[in-house]
Amino acid sequence: MTIHPKLSTGLLVMSQVILAANNVPVPASCTPEVNSRLASLVIEGARHVVDNVMVCGVTTRPSRSQKPGQNSAHEVLSLRAELPGVGTRLIQVAINDTLDGLVTAPKNATVFAYGQAYFQNIGQFAAGIHDVHCSTHRGADNGWIVVNGKKSPAQTCR
């Protein structure tokens, strides 16, 4: 089957529009309001993954390297975050070394993360955030992580 060149170009442009993800700015400061969407999910007892969720807080310990699993090696951060209506909770941030690059954090680092919230297999944490990289699936904005003012990915996602 042959596709007409003009139709082919139109399909390519349309597929790029469908897959285009938003670039959400990093907040100027870490306030409880930054964590309001995550707080709402915790309050409602979410058990499914949710795209486009932000968290900010302070690390409780240095990041830890997690051995390669199904996808890649990860750095795992433990954040103390103020969730409106919930209080201070521990939030896990998982950084995929292959997709996000190696991002580490010392204890007491200020961290902002934007990606996909998860609620399964979190142990002591109220929730987790991962997919803090350029979007890899439809419906997700481009994610990022900022540790003490240093953003990753450093360049803006397309």
Residue pairs with C-beta under 8 A, 6 or more apart in sequence:
3 11
18 138
19 135
19 138
21 134
21 135
21 140
21 141
21 142
21 157
22 141
22 142
23 141
23 142
23 156
23 157
24 52
24 54
24 114
24 141
24 142
24 144
26 112
26 114
26 144
26 146
26 151
27 34
27 54
27 56
27 112
30 56
30 57
30 58
30 110
30 112
31 56
32 39
32 82
32 83
32 84
33 84
34 54
34 55
34 56
34 112
35 54
35 55
35 56
35 57
35 81
35 82
35 83
35 84
36 84
37 53
37 54
38 53
38 54
38 55
38 81
38 83
38 91
38 117
38 127
38 129
39 83
39 84
39 85
39 86
41 50
41 53
41 117
41 119
41 127
42 83
42 86
42 89
42 126
42 127
43 85
43 86
46 117
46 119
46 127
47 119
47 120
48 119
49 116
49 117
49 118
49 119
50 116
50 117
51 115
51 116
51 131
51 139
51 140
51 141
52 114
52 116
52 140
52 141
53 114
53 115
53 116
53 117
53 129
54 112
54 113
54 114
54 129
55 79
55 81
55 91
55 93
55 111
55 112
55 113
55 127
55 129
56 79
56 81
56 110
56 111
56 112
56 113
57 79
57 80
57 81
57 82
57 91
57 110
57 111
58 79
58 80
58 108
58 109
58 110
58 111
59 77
59 78
59 79
59 80
59 105
59 106
59 107
59 108
59 109
59 111
60 78
60 79
60 80
60 90
60 107
61 78
61 107
62 104
62 105
62 106
62 107
63 75
63 76
63 77
63 95
63 103
63 104
63 105
63 106
64 75
64 76
65 73
65 74
65 75
65 76
66 73
66 74
66 75
66 76
66 94
67 73
71 96
71 98
72 96
72 97
72 98
72 99
73 97
73 98
74 94
74 95
74 96
74 97
75 94
75 95
75 97
75 102
75 103
75 104
75 105
76 92
76 93
76 94
76 95
77 92
77 93
77 94
77 95
77 105
77 111
77 113
78 90
78 91
78 92
78 125
79 90
79 91
79 92
79 93
79 111
79 113
80 88
80 89
80 90
81 88
81 89
81 90
81 91
82 88
83 89
83 126
86 126
89 125
89 126
89 127
90 124
90 125
90 126
91 125
91 126
91 127
91 128
91 129
92 122
92 125
92 127
92 128
92 129
93 111
93 113
93 128
93 129
93 130
93 132
93 145
94 128
94 129
94 130
95 103
95 130
95 132
95 145
95 152
96 130
96 131
96 133
99 133
99 136
100 132
100 133
100 145
100 152
100 153
101 152
101 153
103 145
103 147
103 152
104 147
105 111
105 147
105 148
106 148
109 147
109 148
110 147
110 148
110 149
111 145
111 146
111 147
111 148
112 144
112 145
112 146
113 129
113 132
113 143
113 144
113 145
113 146
114 129
114 132
114 141
114 143
114 144
114 145
115 129
115 130
115 131
115 132
115 133
115 140
115 143
115 144
115 145
116 129
116 130
116 131
116 140
116 143
117 127
117 128
117 129
118 127
118 128
118 129
118 130
119 127
119 128
122 128
131 140
131 143
132 143
132 144
132 145
132 152
133 142
133 143
133 144
133 153
134 142
134 143
134 153
134 157
134 158
135 141
135 142
135 143
135 157
142 156
142 157
144 151
144 152
144 153
145 151
145 152
146 152
